[in-house]
Every structure is written in structure tokens, then in C-alpha cells.
Amino acid sequence: MTAQTDSGCSLINRFSLKERIVMRTAWAAFTAIGAYGIYVQSPLWAAIYLMLTALGFILVVLPALCAHCPFPSRHNTCLFIPPGFVKRFYPYKGPDMRAGEKCVTLAAMAGMVAMPNVWLVNRPTLLILFWLVALPTLAAFPRHYCRHCRHFGCPLNKAKNRDSI
């Protein structure tokens, strides 16, 4: 049984295999395109970008966002990484995120998407390819996932009425 929000949208109880494969592949693809676009101009900055992206996930996104998400801990599913990894290294902290966690998560994720553009502007084909992959991936969140999400503490969640659930 799925719960309904005020807007009548059903909440997602579990991400399908197709959703997980598409999101994981798409995020990795635009990150790889960005890293390659940087690499052809500066291998050092490409390594820095990949390191910042990895550290951004490990030190910011996973502990500040994913540790508050009920999907890995309660529903044994995650769009981006295996839920067992999240549960093992980032135990569930409850649904409520602090303001600082919300800010650093949004900033880290924005940085992961924005940083390659500095180099990709010099490579229009790669810039277009980057955004052809990134835009639908990023647009899926506010247009679909955020409207049906059970992570009520997330700053992007649009299914806000948890009291009726």
C-alpha cells in the first residue's frame, strides 16, 4: 500500500531496478564527460575534479543527506549507491536535517555539476553532450522523485505532508 500526500501523489516505497540503473549510469556519465573535458585541457584539474566529487559524496552528501534518508535504511533501496554501503558507513540519523546539512549538500552537488563547465566552455561538443546527459538527470528530481519522496527532511522534497502518512 502506498501513502498519499496532500497533492494526491503516491509516495515511492522502493526504486525500481530500471530507475537505479538509469540514475547511477546518468550521474556517472555526465561526471565522466565533465572529467574528460577537463582532462583534455588539464589532467591535474581533472584529477582534482574527480577527487572533489568523490570527497563531496563521501564527506558531505552521504553523511548530510543520505544518512537522513529513509530509503537505504527502511526500504533497502537507493538511486545512487548500494543501500548496504549507506547503512554500514552512514547509519540512519532520523528524517530531520539541520540547516547547515541542507546548505552543504546543495552546495556540494551544485559544485559537482558546475565545476566542469569552466573547461567545457572551450569544448562546445563536450559541453552540449554534458548537458544532454545532466539536464534530464537533474530535471528528474524536481519533476518526479521529489514529488513522491519519503525523505521529508530533504530541502528538495515536494511531498511535504508527512502528518497524513
JOLIN-V67578 format. One record per residue. N is the residue number from 1. RES is the residue in one small letter. PSI is psi in degrees with one decimal (* if undefined). OMEGA is omega in degrees with one decimal (999 if undefined). BURIAL is 1 if it has 24 or more other ideal C-beta (glycine too) atoms within 12 Angstrom, else 0. Layout:
BEGIN
{{N | RES | PSI | OMEGA | BURIAL} {N | RES | PSI | OMEGA | BURIAL}}
END
This chain:
BEGIN
{{1 | m | 136.6 | 178.2 | 0} {2 | t | 144.9 | 179.6 | 0} {3 | a | 154.0 | 179.0 | 0} {4 | q | 143.9 | 174.2 | 0} {5 | t | 179.1 | 177.8 | 1} {6 | d | -35.8 | -177.3 | 0} {7 | s | -1.3 | 179.2 | 0} {8 | g | 0.5 | 179.3 | 0} {9 | c | 137.8 | 175.3 | 1} {10 | s | 146.8 | 179.5 | 0} {11 | l | 146.3 | 179.2 | 1} {12 | i | 127.6 | 175.6 | 1} {13 | n | -28.2 | -177.2 | 0} {14 | r | 140.2 | 176.5 | 0} {15 | f | 135.9 | -179.5 | 1} {16 | s | 163.0 | 177.0 | 0} {17 | l | -41.0 | 179.1 | 0} {18 | k | -45.9 | 179.3 | 0} {19 | e | -43.5 | -179.4 | 1} {20 | r | -43.7 | 180.0 | 1} {21 | i | -46.2 | -178.7 | 0} {22 | v | -48.3 | -176.8 | 0} {23 | m | -43.8 | -180.0 | 1} {24 | r | -43.0 | -179.6 | 0} {25 | t | -44.3 | -178.3 | 0} {26 | a | -44.3 | 179.8 | 1} {27 | w | -44.4 | 178.5 | 1} {28 | a | -36.8 | -178.1 | 1} {29 | a | -48.9 | -178.5 | 0} {30 | f | -26.3 | 173.5 | 1} {31 | t | -43.0 | 179.1 | 1} {32 | a | -41.2 | 177.4 | 1} {33 | i | -44.1 | 177.8 | 1} {34 | g | -44.7 | 179.8 | 1} {35 | a | -41.2 | 178.5 | 1} {36 | y | -43.0 | 178.2 | 1} {37 | g | -35.6 | 176.2 | 1} {38 | i | -43.2 | -175.7 | 1} {39 | y | -42.1 | -177.6 | 0} {40 | v | -18.2 | 178.2 | 0} {41 | q | -30.8 | -179.2 | 0} {42 | s | 98.1 | 179.3 | 0} {43 | p | -35.8 | 179.4 | 0} {44 | l | -46.4 | -179.9 | 0} {45 | w | -30.1 | 175.5 | 0} {46 | a | -42.5 | 177.3 | 1} {47 | a | -40.3 | 178.5 | 0} {48 | i | -43.2 | 178.6 | 0} {49 | y | -47.5 | 179.8 | 1} {50 | l | -38.0 | 177.6 | 1} {51 | m | -44.2 | 178.8 | 0} {52 | l | -38.0 | 177.6 | 1} {53 | t | -47.6 | 179.3 | 1} {54 | a | -47.0 | 179.4 | 0} {55 | l | -34.8 | 177.3 | 0} {56 | g | -41.3 | 177.3 | 1} {57 | f | -48.6 | -174.5 | 1} {58 | i | -41.6 | -173.9 | 0} {59 | l | -17.7 | -176.5 | 0} {60 | v | -63.9 | -172.1 | 1} {61 | v | -49.2 | -177.6 | 1} {62 | l | -49.2 | -179.8 | 1} {63 | p | -29.7 | -175.4 | 1} {64 | a | -32.2 | -177.7 | 1} {65 | l | -56.5 | -172.5 | 1} {66 | c | -30.8 | 178.2 | 1} {67 | a | -15.3 | 176.6 | 1} {68 | h | -5.8 | -174.1 | 1} {69 | c | 130.9 | 179.4 | 1} {70 | p | -15.0 | -176.2 | 1} {71 | f | -52.4 | 179.8 | 1} {72 | p | -39.9 | -173.4 | 1} {73 | s | -38.1 | -174.9 | 1} {74 | r | -27.3 | -175.6 | 0} {75 | h | 0.3 | 176.8 | 0} {76 | n | 46.4 | 178.5 | 0} {77 | t | 155.1 | 178.3 | 1} {78 | c | 141.6 | -179.9 | 1} {79 | l | -27.1 | -168.9 | 1} {80 | f | -38.5 | -178.8 | 1} {81 | i | 161.7 | 178.9 | 1} {82 | p | 132.5 | -176.8 | 0} {83 | p | -28.5 | 177.9 | 1} {84 | g | -35.5 | 178.1 | 0} {85 | f | -45.7 | -179.9 | 0} {86 | v | -48.5 | -177.6 | 1} {87 | k | -36.6 | -176.9 | 1} {88 | r | -44.6 | -173.5 | 0} {89 | f | -18.6 | -177.9 | 0} {90 | y | 78.4 | -177.0 | 1} {91 | p | 150.7 | -178.3 | 0} {92 | y | 129.1 | -178.4 | 1} {93 | k | 1.1 | -173.7 | 1} {94 | g | 165.6 | -171.1 | 0} {95 | p | -23.8 | -171.8 | 1} {96 | d | 121.9 | 176.5 | 0} {97 | m | 143.6 | 174.6 | 1} {98 | r | 158.9 | -178.9 | 0} {99 | a | -40.8 | 179.5 | 0} {100 | g | -38.6 | 178.5 | 0} {101 | e | -40.0 | 178.1 | 1} {102 | k | -45.4 | -178.2 | 1} {103 | c | -48.1 | -177.2 | 0} {104 | v | -33.4 | 177.5 | 0} {105 | t | -49.3 | 179.4 | 1} {106 | l | -41.3 | -180.0 | 1} {107 | a | -43.3 | -179.8 | 0} {108 | a | -45.7 | -179.0 | 1} {109 | m | -38.5 | 177.2 | 1} {110 | a | -40.2 | 178.5 | 0} {111 | g | -38.1 | 178.9 | 1} {112 | m | -32.8 | -179.4 | 1} {113 | v | -36.7 | -174.2 | 1} {114 | a | -37.5 | -172.5 | 1} {115 | m | -45.7 | -177.7 | 1} {116 | p | -24.0 | -176.7 | 1} {117 | n | -27.5 | 177.9 | 1} {118 | v | -39.4 | -179.9 | 0} {119 | w | -34.6 | -175.9 | 1} {120 | l | -19.8 | 177.9 | 1} {121 | v | -30.0 | 178.4 | 0} {122 | n | -7.3 | 179.9 | 0} {123 | r | 79.0 | -174.0 | 0} {124 | p | -36.9 | 179.6 | 0} {125 | t | -44.8 | 178.4 | 0} {126 | l | -35.9 | 177.7 | 1} {127 | l | -45.6 | 179.2 | 1} {128 | i | -44.2 | 179.3 | 0} {129 | l | -43.7 | 177.7 | 0} {130 | f | -50.6 | -176.7 | 1} {131 | w | -24.8 | 174.1 | 1} {132 | l | -29.0 | 176.4 | 0} {133 | v | -44.3 | -174.6 | 1} {134 | a | -42.7 | -174.4 | 1} {135 | l | -51.5 | 177.9 | 0} {136 | p | -34.7 | 178.8 | 0} {137 | t | -49.3 | -178.7 | 1} {138 | l | -35.2 | -179.7 | 1} {139 | a | -24.9 | 179.5 | 0} {140 | a | -28.1 | -178.0 | 1} {141 | f | -63.7 | -178.3 | 1} {142 | p | -27.7 | -176.6 | 0} {143 | r | -23.0 | -179.1 | 0} {144 | h | -66.2 | -171.0 | 0} {145 | y | -44.8 | -176.9 | 1} {146 | c | -22.1 | 179.2 | 1} {147 | r | -14.4 | -175.8 | 0} {148 | h | 13.7 | -169.9 | 1} {149 | c | 145.0 | 177.4 | 1} {150 | r | -0.7 | 179.6 | 1} {151 | h | 81.3 | -172.6 | 1} {152 | f | -16.8 | 178.1 | 1} {153 | g | -13.1 | -178.1 | 1} {154 | c | 137.6 | -179.0 | 1} {155 | p | -16.8 | -178.5 | 1} {156 | l | -5.6 | -175.9 | 1} {157 | n | 130.7 | 179.9 | 1} {158 | k | -6.0 | 178.2 | 1} {159 | a | 67.0 | -166.9 | 1} {160 | k | -23.5 | -172.4 | 1} {161 | n | 84.5 | 179.8 | 0} {162 | r | -15.6 | -179.5 | 0} {163 | d | -27.2 | -178.8 | 0} {164 | s | 1.2 | -175.1 | 0} {165 | i | * | 999 | 0}}
END
